[in-house]
Amino acid sequence: MFTPAPAELRYKTYPLRIILDGVTLYNLGYSLPAVAAKLKSRHGYKISPSTLASWMTEHRELTTYSRLRPQLRHLFPPTKTIRRLKLYHRQVYSFAYHRPKLALLRESRQHARLAPLADFLERVPNDCPHELFRESSRASQIPNFINRNHLIIVEKENFATRTAALIVPTVGDNRLRHEALQRFMLANDSVTVAVEIPIWLTAADIDALEVEYGVSLLPQGHNVLTGHIDFLQVRNGAVHILDYKPDARTNKPIAQLTLYALALTRLAGLRLFDIKCAWFNEEQYCEFFPRSLLAHARPRGGDEAGH
């Protein structure tokens, strides 16, 4: 099995970025001959379908969508498998969701209670209140509002870390690495359903959440909160909110991810019980349960814990 270590790349006939482009095109639903034609047009390489097939086999551990491809590829043509939308929210965000994965989510018995997430993602192009993102407080800049004494963080290495280790070295421009990783995971793994998802909390939402959990989410004078979730995954009976942090060892976006989880309870009607949060890079994946964190913030007997 190919190991995405720099020393290995020297022995490849084709650049790794070409190989990964071919794998992605195939998982979007193109046939092997169609992938070969597209790679010839894009990159000038003449690659046989048998070589392409060997690439799929070589990278099947991280491209788990290939197992779902036969049953889902008939739902949408390759050009419509992923719905993309540019969001001009102070800077440009590339919101996208995977349409066949959302269809599968709605049919899954294990994830039936999470199906409202699919409805929310499909509503974003029409319902996102873009005007709120111009002057609002950003989730990534909110001061810590929770007591971390009860926080349990699980550190591990998983598909996200291995995928980042594969993709990030292929992108020369640091500014493009984030989006390259999002594009690859959305097209090729079986669990990432959307990327760069906008979230927003109005004053009424914030008031309700502050009362429910006994926390103070925003500084005085602020009444709207917005943000963008890097990755949304559905797996093992839960929704996973992921944030890619190159400096994951020192940059711990715990409050930011918790806000994202709270926003999904309001926007998508999810239960906090069904949400996990994590941040990761090529070396580590750090996961926590926002419900456990906020359970300790609830006021008890007049004790305004968390304020």
N, C-alpha and C positions, 0 to 999 in steps of 0.2 A: 504493500500500500504506500502510495506517495505521501511523504511527510513534508509539509510546507516549510522547510528550513532553507535558508539562503544557500547553503552549500549544495543542496540538491538541485537548485535551479540551473546551475551551470550545465547540467547534462540533458536539459530539455531541448528537443528539436525546434519547438516553437516557444515564443515568449509566453510566460504564464498568463499574462493579461489576455492573450488571444485564446488560450485554452479556456479560460473562465468565461470569456464572451461567448464561445461556442456552447459551453455547458448551459449558460443562461438562456440563449436563444432556443435551445432544445427544450428546456423546461417551460418556456413561454408557450410552447406548443408547435413550434416549427418542426418539420420532418428533417431527417439527417441531410438529404440532398438540398433542402431549402437553407439549412444552416450553413452548408458548405458554400452555397452561392452567395450568401450574405457575407460570410467571412472573406471571400474573394473580393467582393465589392468594397468592403470596409477597409480591409487591411492588406489586400494584395496577395494573400497566401492561398495557394491551391491545396485544399485539404480533402482527403477522401472520406466518404461516409464511414468506412471501417475505422479510420483514425479517430473520427469524432466519437464513434461508439466506444472506443477504448478510453477516451477521455471521460465519458460518462461513468464507466466502470471504475476508473481510477479515483474519481471524486465522489462516488456514491455515498460515502459515509457522511459527508457534510451537505449533500444535495438530496435530502430526504424527500423532497417534493416529487422526485422521479418515480417514487412508488405510487403516488396519487395521480400522476400525469395520465395514465391510460384511462382512468374512469372520469377524469375531469376535463380533459382537453376538448371534448366535444361541446362543452357549455359555451365557450367563447372563442372567437378566432384569436390568434396570437397577438394581434395588434390591440385587442380589447381585453386581454387577460388582466392587465393592471390598469386601473383608472388613476390618472395623475392630474394634479391641479396645482398651479403655482399660487402661493399665498403671499401677497405683498403686505407683510406685517412688520413695518420698520425695516426689516431685511426680507429677502426672498426665501420662503420655505417650500420644499417640494413635497407636498402632501400626496400620498398614494395609498391605495388599498388593493388587495388581491381578490378579484371577484370570485373565482372558483373556490378559494378557501372560505370566503364568507358563505357561499352556497353550501359548502360542506358543514360549516358551523351550524347552520340552520337545520341540517338533517341529523346531526350527531345527538344520540341519546345522552352521552356522557356530558355534553356541553349545552344541553337544551336551555338551561337557565341563563346561559351567557349569550344567547342569540340576540338580545336587545343591543349588544355591542355592534353587531352587523348593521342593524337599523340606524344606529347613530352614525357610523362611518359613512354610510350611503347618503345620509342627510347633510353631511358637512358641506358639500359643494353648494347647496342651496340655502342652508340655515346658518352657516358661520357668520356671526356678527362682526365683520371685518373692522368696523369703526371702533369697536371696543379695544382693539389691539394697538391703536395709535397712541393712547395716553395712559393706558392701564399700568398697574404694577405687574412686574414679571415674576413668575414663580421662581425662576432661577436666582433672583436677587432678594428674595424675602428672607429676613433674619430667622434664625432658628426659633420655632415656636413650641417645641416639644422637649420633654425631659428624656434625654437619651440614656439615663441610668438603667432603664429596663429594656433597652434595645439589645436584641440578639442578632448578630450578623453572621451568616453562614458564608464562608469563603470556599470556593471550589473552582475547578476548571471544567468547562463543558463545551457544548457545540458553539456557543457564542464566542468564547475565547479562542477556540480553534479556528473558527471562521475568520475572526479578526486577524489572527496570525497569518492566515492564508491571503487575505485580501489587502490589508494595509500596506505590505511591502511592494505591492504592484502599482501603487499610486504615488507618483513622484511629488505632486503638489499636495502639501499638508491640508490645504483648504478643501481639497476634493475627496479626501479619504473618508470623511463622514458619510457623504452621499454615496460613494462607491460601495461602502459596506452595507448601507441601507438597501441599495438596489439589488445587491447580490442576495442578501438574506430574504428579501421580499419575494424574489423570483424563484429561489432555489431550495429554501428549507420548507418544511411542512407545517410550521407553526407561526411564523411571522405573518400577520394578517394586514398590518398597516404600518406606515412610517410617517414621521413629522405630523402627527395628529394635533390639530389645534384644540386647546381646552380653554374654557373661560368660566369664571364664577362672577355672577353679578352681586350687588350689595345684598339682595334678598337671599341668595345662595349662601353667601359668607355668614350672614346673621344666623341662618338656620344651622349651619355646620358648627359655628362657635357655640351655640346653645347645646347642640347634641353632644359635642365632644369636650366641652369645657376648655377650649383653647382660644387664643387670640391670634387670628391668621394674618391680619394686616395692621401696620402702624396706624395711629390716629390720622384721619384726614384722607385715607385711601379707601376706595370702596369697590374697585373692580380688579380682578386678578386674571391674568392670561398666561399662556405658555404653549409649548409644543413638545409632545412626547416623541422621543427618538424612535422607539420600536414598541409595537403592541404585539404580544404573542398570546395564543390560546393553546394550552397544553396541560395535561395531567389534571383536568378538572378545574383549572384556574386561569384567570387573565394575568399575564405577566407584563409589567411596565419596565422597559429596559432603557438605560441611558448609557451611551458610549462615552467614556471618559479616558482619554489618553493617559492622564495623570491619576488613574483610579486609586493609587495607593494613598495619595494625599488629598485628593478632591472627593469628598464624600457627600453627595447631593441628597442627604436623607430627608431634609425638610421639603426640598423641591419635589422629590418623588412621592412623598406623602401627600402633598398638595395635588399632584396629578391623580393619585388614587381617589382622593376626596372628590375631585372634579368629575371623575367617571361615575361616581355614585349618583351625582346629580344629572349629568348629561346623558348617560346611557342606562340609568336605572340599575346599575350593578350593586351588589352587596359588597361592603368592604371586606367581608369574610372571604370573598372569592377573588381577591386581588393580592398579588405578590409584587414586590418592587426589587429592582436590582440595578447595579451599575457595573460596568466591565470594561476591560481592555484586552490586549493580546495575552496577558499573563494571569489575570484573576477576574473572578465573577463573585460579587458580594451581594447577597440576597437577604431581605428581611420582610417581615409581615407587618404592614401598616396597622392592621387591626390590633395587634399586640401592643404596639407603641401607643396608640390612641386610647386603648382600654385603660391605661394607667393615667391618662390625662383627664378622665372624667371626674368632675367634682363629686365628692361624697360628703353628705351631711354638712353642706355649706362650705366645705374646703375647696377653694377655687384653684385646684391643682391645674397647672398648665398655664395660668395667667401670670 
